[in-house]
Amino acid sequence: MPKKDIEAAINYAFNKSKKPVILVGSSYSASLALLMSKGNEKVKAVVAFSPGEYFGTNFKVQSQLKGYDKPVFIASTQREYPYVTELAKNIPDNLKTIFKPQEGQGEHGSKCLWASSANNKEYWLAILMFFNKINDKK
């Protein structure tokens, strides 16, 4: 069911804007955003906060990312960094930006952006730099 909901949301946003959209997901939905964007011309890029292998042992996100074709920003905590780097190993290097905070441990998922998160400015700056990079490529 989430697949149809995400496809409908992508189509709705694309039809409203007449431009490819950027998918944003946190934790479980970050993995869904990565999977749903691959090969979809209506998606320009993905921002994924703490994606992971959340779908059980029969379905591996990492293997589904072979042939990935979108710019992607992946945010992690310091502890998650090795894990998300391994998860994203099939995404071409020129398409991926993997962010790990330098000024503290960081927060799981989109909580890293909250004002109460000690590193939120570091995450926001990295995301803005990613948006600048993908807007330069148009």
ROBAKE-791919 format. One record per residue: residue in three letters; chain; x, y negated, z of N, C-alpha, C in turn. Coordinates in nm, 2 decimals, always signed. Layout:
! ROBAKE-791919
+------+------+--------+--------+--------+--------+--------+--------+--------+--------+--------+
| palo | kenu |    n.X |    n.Y |    n.Z |   ca.X |   ca.Y |   ca.Z |    c.X |    c.Y |    c.Z |
+------+------+--------+--------+--------+--------+--------+--------+--------+--------+--------+
|  ALA |    A |      X |      Y |      Z |      X |      Y |      Z |      X |      Y |      Z |
...
+------+------+--------+--------+--------+--------+--------+--------+--------+--------+--------+
//
This chain:
! ROBAKE-791919
+------+------+--------+--------+--------+--------+--------+--------+--------+--------+--------+
| palo | kenu |    n.X |    n.Y |    n.Z |   ca.X |   ca.Y |   ca.Z |    c.X |    c.Y |    c.Z |
+------+------+--------+--------+--------+--------+--------+--------+--------+--------+--------+
|  MET |    A |  +0.08 |  +0.12 |  +0.00 |  +0.00 |  +0.00 |  +0.00 |  +0.08 |  -0.13 |  +0.00 |
|  PRO |    A |  +0.20 |  -0.14 |  +0.07 |  +0.27 |  -0.26 |  +0.07 |  +0.32 |  -0.30 |  -0.07 |
|  LYS |    A |  +0.35 |  -0.20 |  -0.15 |  +0.40 |  -0.22 |  -0.29 |  +0.29 |  -0.30 |  -0.37 |
|  LYS |    A |  +0.17 |  -0.26 |  -0.36 |  +0.06 |  -0.34 |  -0.44 |  +0.05 |  -0.48 |  -0.38 |
|  ASP |    A |  +0.05 |  -0.49 |  -0.25 |  +0.04 |  -0.62 |  -0.19 |  +0.15 |  -0.72 |  -0.23 |
|  ILE |    A |  +0.27 |  -0.66 |  -0.23 |  +0.39 |  -0.75 |  -0.27 |  +0.38 |  -0.78 |  -0.42 |
|  GLU |    A |  +0.34 |  -0.69 |  -0.50 |  +0.33 |  -0.71 |  -0.65 |  +0.22 |  -0.82 |  -0.67 |
|  ALA |    A |  +0.11 |  -0.81 |  -0.59 |  +0.01 |  -0.91 |  -0.61 |  +0.06 |  -1.05 |  -0.56 |
|  ALA |    A |  +0.13 |  -1.06 |  -0.46 |  +0.19 |  -1.18 |  -0.41 |  +0.28 |  -1.24 |  -0.51 |
|  ILE |    A |  +0.37 |  -1.16 |  -0.57 |  +0.46 |  -1.21 |  -0.67 |  +0.39 |  -1.26 |  -0.79 |
|  ASN |    A |  +0.29 |  -1.19 |  -0.84 |  +0.21 |  -1.23 |  -0.95 |  +0.14 |  -1.36 |  -0.92 |
|  TYR |    A |  +0.08 |  -1.37 |  -0.80 |  +0.01 |  -1.49 |  -0.76 |  +0.10 |  -1.62 |  -0.76 |
|  ALA |    A |  +0.21 |  -1.60 |  -0.70 |  +0.31 |  -1.72 |  -0.69 |  +0.36 |  -1.75 |  -0.83 |
|  PHE |    A |  +0.40 |  -1.65 |  -0.90 |  +0.45 |  -1.68 |  -1.04 |  +0.34 |  -1.75 |  -1.13 |
|  ASN |    A |  +0.22 |  -1.70 |  -1.12 |  +0.12 |  -1.76 |  -1.20 |  +0.09 |  -1.90 |  -1.16 |
|  LYS |    A |  +0.10 |  -1.93 |  -1.03 |  +0.08 |  -2.07 |  -0.98 |  +0.19 |  -2.16 |  -1.02 |
|  SER |    A |  +0.31 |  -2.12 |  -1.01 |  +0.43 |  -2.20 |  -1.04 |  +0.48 |  -2.20 |  -1.18 |
|  LYS |    A |  +0.45 |  -2.09 |  -1.25 |  +0.50 |  -2.06 |  -1.38 |  +0.65 |  -2.05 |  -1.38 |
|  LYS |    A |  +0.71 |  -2.02 |  -1.27 |  +0.85 |  -2.00 |  -1.25 |  +0.88 |  -1.87 |  -1.17 |
|  PRO |    A |  +0.99 |  -1.81 |  -1.19 |  +1.03 |  -1.69 |  -1.11 |  +1.04 |  -1.74 |  -0.96 |
|  VAL |    A |  +1.00 |  -1.65 |  -0.87 |  +0.99 |  -1.68 |  -0.73 |  +1.11 |  -1.62 |  -0.66 |
|  ILE |    A |  +1.13 |  -1.66 |  -0.53 |  +1.23 |  -1.61 |  -0.45 |  +1.16 |  -1.53 |  -0.34 |
|  LEU |    A |  +1.19 |  -1.40 |  -0.32 |  +1.13 |  -1.32 |  -0.21 |  +1.22 |  -1.34 |  -0.09 |
|  VAL |    A |  +1.15 |  -1.35 |  +0.02 |  +1.22 |  -1.36 |  +0.15 |  +1.16 |  -1.25 |  +0.24 |
|  GLY |    A |  +1.25 |  -1.17 |  +0.31 |  +1.20 |  -1.07 |  +0.40 |  +1.29 |  -1.06 |  +0.52 |
|  SER |    A |  +1.23 |  -1.00 |  +0.62 |  +1.30 |  -0.99 |  +0.75 |  +1.29 |  -0.84 |  +0.80 |
|  SER |    A |  +1.40 |  -0.78 |  +0.82 |  +1.40 |  -0.64 |  +0.87 |  +1.34 |  -0.55 |  +0.77 |
|  TYR |    A |  +1.23 |  -0.48 |  +0.80 |  +1.16 |  -0.39 |  +0.71 |  +1.12 |  -0.46 |  +0.58 |
|  SER |    A |  +1.06 |  -0.58 |  +0.59 |  +1.02 |  -0.65 |  +0.47 |  +1.14 |  -0.70 |  +0.39 |
|  ALA |    A |  +1.26 |  -0.71 |  +0.45 |  +1.38 |  -0.74 |  +0.37 |  +1.41 |  -0.63 |  +0.28 |
|  SER |    A |  +1.40 |  -0.51 |  +0.33 |  +1.42 |  -0.39 |  +0.24 |  +1.32 |  -0.38 |  +0.13 |
|  LEU |    A |  +1.19 |  -0.41 |  +0.16 |  +1.09 |  -0.41 |  +0.06 |  +1.11 |  -0.52 |  -0.04 |
|  ALA |    A |  +1.16 |  -0.64 |  +0.00 |  +1.19 |  -0.74 |  -0.10 |  +1.30 |  -0.70 |  -0.19 |
|  LEU |    A |  +1.40 |  -0.64 |  -0.14 |  +1.51 |  -0.59 |  -0.23 |  +1.46 |  -0.49 |  -0.33 |
|  LEU |    A |  +1.38 |  -0.40 |  -0.28 |  +1.33 |  -0.29 |  -0.37 |  +1.23 |  -0.35 |  -0.48 |
|  MET |    A |  +1.14 |  -0.44 |  -0.44 |  +1.04 |  -0.49 |  -0.53 |  +1.09 |  -0.59 |  -0.63 |
|  SER |    A |  +1.21 |  -0.65 |  -0.60 |  +1.26 |  -0.75 |  -0.69 |  +1.34 |  -0.69 |  -0.81 |
|  LYS |    A |  +1.39 |  -0.57 |  -0.79 |  +1.48 |  -0.51 |  -0.89 |  +1.40 |  -0.49 |  -1.02 |
|  GLY |    A |  +1.45 |  -0.54 |  -1.13 |  +1.39 |  -0.53 |  -1.26 |  +1.26 |  -0.61 |  -1.28 |
|  ASN |    A |  +1.23 |  -0.69 |  -1.18 |  +1.10 |  -0.78 |  -1.20 |  +1.14 |  -0.92 |  -1.25 |
|  GLU |    A |  +1.11 |  -0.95 |  -1.37 |  +1.15 |  -1.08 |  -1.43 |  +1.08 |  -1.20 |  -1.36 |
|  LYS |    A |  +0.98 |  -1.17 |  -1.28 |  +0.90 |  -1.28 |  -1.21 |  +0.97 |  -1.31 |  -1.08 |
|  VAL |    A |  +1.08 |  -1.24 |  -1.05 |  +1.16 |  -1.27 |  -0.92 |  +1.30 |  -1.32 |  -0.96 |
|  LYS |    A |  +1.33 |  -1.44 |  -0.91 |  +1.46 |  -1.50 |  -0.94 |  +1.57 |  -1.45 |  -0.85 |
|  ALA |    A |  +1.54 |  -1.44 |  -0.72 |  +1.64 |  -1.40 |  -0.62 |  +1.57 |  -1.35 |  -0.49 |
|  VAL |    A |  +1.65 |  -1.30 |  -0.40 |  +1.60 |  -1.24 |  -0.27 |  +1.69 |  -1.30 |  -0.16 |
|  VAL |    A |  +1.62 |  -1.33 |  -0.05 |  +1.68 |  -1.36 |  +0.08 |  +1.63 |  -1.25 |  +0.17 |
|  ALA |    A |  +1.73 |  -1.17 |  +0.22 |  +1.70 |  -1.06 |  +0.30 |  +1.77 |  -1.07 |  +0.44 |
|  PHE |    A |  +1.69 |  -1.08 |  +0.54 |  +1.74 |  -1.09 |  +0.68 |  +1.74 |  -0.95 |  +0.74 |
|  SER |    A |  +1.86 |  -0.90 |  +0.77 |  +1.87 |  -0.77 |  +0.84 |  +1.80 |  -0.65 |  +0.77 |
|  PRO |    A |  +1.82 |  -0.63 |  +0.64 |  +1.76 |  -0.51 |  +0.57 |  +1.82 |  -0.39 |  +0.63 |
|  GLY |    A |  +1.75 |  -0.28 |  +0.60 |  +1.80 |  -0.15 |  +0.65 |  +1.73 |  -0.03 |  +0.59 |
|  GLU |    A |  +1.77 |  +0.09 |  +0.63 |  +1.70 |  +0.21 |  +0.59 |  +1.59 |  +0.24 |  +0.69 |
|  TYR |    A |  +1.48 |  +0.17 |  +0.67 |  +1.36 |  +0.18 |  +0.76 |  +1.25 |  +0.28 |  +0.71 |
|  PHE |    A |  +1.28 |  +0.35 |  +0.60 |  +1.17 |  +0.43 |  +0.54 |  +1.19 |  +0.58 |  +0.56 |
|  GLY |    A |  +1.27 |  +0.62 |  +0.65 |  +1.28 |  +0.77 |  +0.68 |  +1.39 |  +0.83 |  +0.60 |
|  THR |    A |  +1.41 |  +0.96 |  +0.62 |  +1.52 |  +1.03 |  +0.55 |  +1.50 |  +1.07 |  +0.41 |
|  ASN |    A |  +1.37 |  +1.06 |  +0.36 |  +1.34 |  +1.10 |  +0.22 |  +1.36 |  +0.99 |  +0.12 |
|  PHE |    A |  +1.38 |  +0.87 |  +0.17 |  +1.39 |  +0.76 |  +0.07 |  +1.50 |  +0.67 |  +0.12 |
|  LYS |    A |  +1.60 |  +0.65 |  +0.04 |  +1.72 |  +0.57 |  +0.07 |  +1.72 |  +0.44 |  -0.01 |
|  VAL |    A |  +1.72 |  +0.33 |  +0.06 |  +1.72 |  +0.20 |  +0.00 |  +1.86 |  +0.18 |  -0.08 |
|  GLN |    A |  +1.97 |  +0.22 |  -0.02 |  +2.10 |  +0.21 |  -0.08 |  +2.10 |  +0.27 |  -0.22 |
|  SER |    A |  +2.05 |  +0.39 |  -0.24 |  +2.05 |  +0.45 |  -0.37 |  +1.96 |  +0.38 |  -0.47 |
|  GLN |    A |  +1.85 |  +0.32 |  -0.42 |  +1.76 |  +0.25 |  -0.51 |  +1.81 |  +0.12 |  -0.56 |
|  LEU |    A |  +1.92 |  +0.07 |  -0.50 |  +1.98 |  -0.06 |  -0.54 |  +2.08 |  -0.05 |  -0.65 |
|  LYS |    A |  +2.10 |  +0.08 |  -0.70 |  +2.19 |  +0.09 |  -0.82 |  +2.12 |  +0.02 |  -0.94 |
|  GLY |    A |  +2.20 |  -0.06 |  -1.01 |  +2.14 |  -0.13 |  -1.12 |  +2.07 |  -0.26 |  -1.08 |
|  TYR |    A |  +2.10 |  -0.30 |  -0.96 |  +2.03 |  -0.43 |  -0.91 |  +2.07 |  -0.54 |  -1.00 |
|  ASP |    A |  +1.97 |  -0.63 |  -1.02 |  +1.99 |  -0.74 |  -1.12 |  +1.95 |  -0.88 |  -1.08 |
|  LYS |    A |  +1.95 |  -0.91 |  -0.95 |  +1.91 |  -1.04 |  -0.90 |  +2.02 |  -1.09 |  -0.80 |
|  PRO |    A |  +2.03 |  -1.22 |  -0.79 |  +2.11 |  -1.28 |  -0.68 |  +2.04 |  -1.25 |  -0.55 |
|  VAL |    A |  +2.12 |  -1.21 |  -0.45 |  +2.06 |  -1.18 |  -0.32 |  +2.15 |  -1.23 |  -0.21 |
|  PHE |    A |  +2.09 |  -1.29 |  -0.11 |  +2.15 |  -1.34 |  +0.01 |  +2.11 |  -1.24 |  +0.12 |
|  ILE |    A |  +2.20 |  -1.18 |  +0.18 |  +2.17 |  -1.08 |  +0.29 |  +2.24 |  -1.14 |  +0.42 |
|  ALA |    A |  +2.15 |  -1.17 |  +0.52 |  +2.20 |  -1.22 |  +0.65 |  +2.20 |  -1.10 |  +0.75 |
|  SER |    A |  +2.30 |  -1.10 |  +0.84 |  +2.31 |  -1.00 |  +0.94 |  +2.36 |  -1.06 |  +1.07 |
|  THR |    A |  +2.36 |  -0.98 |  +1.17 |  +2.43 |  -1.02 |  +1.29 |  +2.58 |  -0.97 |  +1.27 |
|  GLN |    A |  +2.66 |  -1.00 |  +1.37 |  +2.80 |  -0.95 |  +1.36 |  +2.80 |  -0.79 |  +1.37 |
|  ARG |    A |  +2.71 |  -0.74 |  +1.46 |  +2.70 |  -0.60 |  +1.47 |  +2.65 |  -0.53 |  +1.35 |
|  GLU |    A |  +2.55 |  -0.59 |  +1.28 |  +2.49 |  -0.53 |  +1.17 |  +2.57 |  -0.54 |  +1.04 |
|  TYR |    A |  +2.67 |  -0.63 |  +1.04 |  +2.75 |  -0.66 |  +0.92 |  +2.80 |  -0.53 |  +0.85 |
|  PRO |    A |  +2.87 |  -0.44 |  +0.91 |  +2.92 |  -0.32 |  +0.84 |  +2.81 |  -0.24 |  +0.78 |
|  TYR |    A |  +2.70 |  -0.23 |  +0.85 |  +2.58 |  -0.15 |  +0.81 |  +2.52 |  -0.21 |  +0.68 |
|  VAL |    A |  +2.50 |  -0.35 |  +0.68 |  +2.43 |  -0.41 |  +0.57 |  +2.53 |  -0.41 |  +0.45 |
|  THR |    A |  +2.66 |  -0.42 |  +0.48 |  +2.76 |  -0.42 |  +0.37 |  +2.75 |  -0.28 |  +0.30 |
|  GLU |    A |  +2.74 |  -0.18 |  +0.37 |  +2.73 |  -0.04 |  +0.32 |  +2.60 |  -0.03 |  +0.24 |
|  LEU |    A |  +2.49 |  -0.08 |  +0.30 |  +2.36 |  -0.07 |  +0.24 |  +2.36 |  -0.13 |  +0.10 |
|  ALA |    A |  +2.43 |  -0.25 |  +0.09 |  +2.43 |  -0.33 |  -0.03 |  +2.54 |  -0.29 |  -0.13 |
|  LYS |    A |  +2.61 |  -0.18 |  -0.10 |  +2.73 |  -0.15 |  -0.19 |  +2.70 |  -0.13 |  -0.33 |
|  ASN |    A |  +2.58 |  -0.10 |  -0.37 |  +2.54 |  -0.08 |  -0.51 |  +2.50 |  -0.20 |  -0.58 |
|  ILE |    A |  +2.49 |  -0.31 |  -0.51 |  +2.45 |  -0.44 |  -0.57 |  +2.59 |  -0.50 |  -0.62 |
|  PRO |    A |  +2.59 |  -0.54 |  -0.75 |  +2.71 |  -0.60 |  -0.80 |  +2.76 |  -0.72 |  -0.72 |
|  ASP |    A |  +2.89 |  -0.72 |  -0.70 |  +2.95 |  -0.83 |  -0.61 |  +2.92 |  -0.97 |  -0.66 |
|  ASN |    A |  +2.91 |  -0.99 |  -0.79 |  +2.88 |  -1.12 |  -0.84 |  +2.73 |  -1.17 |  -0.81 |
|  LEU |    A |  +2.65 |  -1.07 |  -0.76 |  +2.51 |  -1.11 |  -0.73 |  +2.48 |  -1.11 |  -0.59 |
|  LYS |    A |  +2.57 |  -1.07 |  -0.50 |  +2.54 |  -1.06 |  -0.36 |  +2.62 |  -1.16 |  -0.27 |
|  THR |    A |  +2.56 |  -1.21 |  -0.18 |  +2.62 |  -1.29 |  -0.07 |  +2.58 |  -1.23 |  +0.06 |
|  ILE |    A |  +2.67 |  -1.18 |  +0.13 |  +2.64 |  -1.12 |  +0.26 |  +2.70 |  -1.21 |  +0.37 |
|  PHE |    A |  +2.61 |  -1.25 |  +0.46 |  +2.65 |  -1.35 |  +0.56 |  +2.65 |  -1.29 |  +0.70 |
|  LYS |    A |  +2.76 |  -1.32 |  +0.77 |  +2.78 |  -1.27 |  +0.91 |  +2.82 |  -1.40 |  +0.99 |
|  PRO |    A |  +2.75 |  -1.43 |  +1.10 |  +2.78 |  -1.55 |  +1.17 |  +2.92 |  -1.54 |  +1.23 |
|  GLN |    A |  +2.98 |  -1.65 |  +1.24 |  +3.12 |  -1.66 |  +1.30 |  +3.12 |  -1.72 |  +1.44 |
|  GLU |    A |  +3.01 |  -1.79 |  +1.47 |  +3.01 |  -1.87 |  +1.60 |  +2.93 |  -1.80 |  +1.70 |
|  GLY |    A |  +2.91 |  -1.67 |  +1.69 |  +2.84 |  -1.59 |  +1.79 |  +2.78 |  -1.46 |  +1.73 |
|  GLN |    A |  +2.71 |  -1.39 |  +1.81 |  +2.66 |  -1.25 |  +1.76 |  +2.56 |  -1.27 |  +1.65 |
|  GLY |    A |  +2.47 |  -1.37 |  +1.66 |  +2.36 |  -1.38 |  +1.57 |  +2.24 |  -1.31 |  +1.62 |
|  GLU |    A |  +2.13 |  -1.32 |  +1.54 |  +2.00 |  -1.26 |  +1.57 |  +1.96 |  -1.17 |  +1.46 |
|  HIS |    A |  +1.89 |  -1.07 |  +1.50 |  +1.83 |  -0.97 |  +1.40 |  +1.71 |  -1.04 |  +1.32 |
|  GLY |    A |  +1.71 |  -1.02 |  +1.19 |  +1.60 |  -1.07 |  +1.11 |  +1.59 |  -1.22 |  +1.10 |
|  SER |    A |  +1.48 |  -1.27 |  +1.07 |  +1.46 |  -1.41 |  +1.05 |  +1.47 |  -1.49 |  +1.18 |
|  LYS |    A |  +1.47 |  -1.42 |  +1.29 |  +1.48 |  -1.49 |  +1.42 |  +1.61 |  -1.58 |  +1.42 |
|  CYS |    A |  +1.71 |  -1.54 |  +1.34 |  +1.83 |  -1.62 |  +1.33 |  +1.81 |  -1.76 |  +1.29 |
|  LEU |    A |  +1.70 |  -1.79 |  +1.23 |  +1.67 |  -1.93 |  +1.18 |  +1.60 |  -2.01 |  +1.29 |
|  TRP |    A |  +1.55 |  -1.95 |  +1.39 |  +1.47 |  -2.02 |  +1.50 |  +1.56 |  -2.12 |  +1.57 |
|  ALA |    A |  +1.50 |  -2.23 |  +1.61 |  +1.57 |  -2.34 |  +1.68 |  +1.64 |  -2.28 |  +1.81 |
|  SER |    A |  +1.58 |  -2.18 |  +1.87 |  +1.63 |  -2.12 |  +1.99 |  +1.75 |  -2.03 |  +1.97 |
|  SER |    A |  +1.78 |  -2.00 |  +1.84 |  +1.89 |  -1.91 |  +1.81 |  +2.02 |  -2.00 |  +1.81 |
|  ALA |    A |  +2.12 |  -1.95 |  +1.89 |  +2.24 |  -2.03 |  +1.90 |  +2.31 |  -2.06 |  +1.77 |
|  ASN |    A |  +2.30 |  -1.97 |  +1.67 |  +2.37 |  -1.99 |  +1.54 |  +2.28 |  -2.04 |  +1.43 |
|  ASN |    A |  +2.16 |  -2.09 |  +1.46 |  +2.07 |  -2.11 |  +1.35 |  +2.13 |  -2.21 |  +1.25 |
|  LYS |    A |  +2.20 |  -2.31 |  +1.29 |  +2.26 |  -2.40 |  +1.19 |  +2.36 |  -2.34 |  +1.09 |
|  GLU |    A |  +2.43 |  -2.24 |  +1.14 |  +2.52 |  -2.16 |  +1.06 |  +2.45 |  -2.08 |  +0.95 |
|  TYR |    A |  +2.34 |  -2.02 |  +0.99 |  +2.26 |  -1.94 |  +0.90 |  +2.19 |  -2.04 |  +0.79 |
|  TRP |    A |  +2.14 |  -2.15 |  +0.84 |  +2.07 |  -2.24 |  +0.75 |  +2.17 |  -2.30 |  +0.65 |
|  LEU |    A |  +2.29 |  -2.33 |  +0.69 |  +2.39 |  -2.38 |  +0.60 |  +2.42 |  -2.28 |  +0.49 |
|  ALA |    A |  +2.44 |  -2.15 |  +0.53 |  +2.47 |  -2.04 |  +0.44 |  +2.36 |  -2.02 |  +0.34 |
|  ILE |    A |  +2.23 |  -2.03 |  +0.38 |  +2.12 |  -2.02 |  +0.29 |  +2.12 |  -2.13 |  +0.19 |
|  LEU |    A |  +2.14 |  -2.25 |  +0.24 |  +2.14 |  -2.37 |  +0.15 |  +2.25 |  -2.36 |  +0.05 |
|  MET |    A |  +2.36 |  -2.31 |  +0.09 |  +2.47 |  -2.29 |  -0.01 |  +2.43 |  -2.18 |  -0.12 |
|  PHE |    A |  +2.36 |  -2.08 |  -0.07 |  +2.32 |  -1.98 |  -0.16 |  +2.22 |  -2.04 |  -0.26 |
|  PHE |    A |  +2.12 |  -2.12 |  -0.21 |  +2.02 |  -2.18 |  -0.30 |  +2.09 |  -2.27 |  -0.40 |
|  ASN |    A |  +2.19 |  -2.35 |  -0.36 |  +2.27 |  -2.43 |  -0.45 |  +2.33 |  -2.35 |  -0.56 |
|  LYS |    A |  +2.39 |  -2.24 |  -0.52 |  +2.46 |  -2.15 |  -0.61 |  +2.36 |  -2.10 |  -0.72 |
|  ILE |    A |  +2.24 |  -2.05 |  -0.68 |  +2.15 |  -1.99 |  -0.78 |  +2.08 |  -2.10 |  -0.86 |
|  ASN |    A |  +2.07 |  -2.22 |  -0.81 |  +2.01 |  -2.33 |  -0.88 |  +2.11 |  -2.38 |  -0.99 |
|  ASP |    A |  +2.24 |  -2.37 |  -0.96 |  +2.34 |  -2.41 |  -1.06 |  +2.34 |  -2.32 |  -1.18 |
|  LYS |    A |  +2.29 |  -2.19 |  -1.17 |  +2.30 |  -2.09 |  -1.27 |  +2.17 |  -2.10 |  -1.37 |
|  LYS |    A |  +2.06 |  -2.15 |  -1.32 |  +1.94 |  -2.16 |  -1.39 |  +1.94 |  -2.06 |  -1.50 |
+------+------+--------+--------+--------+--------+--------+--------+--------+--------+--------+
//
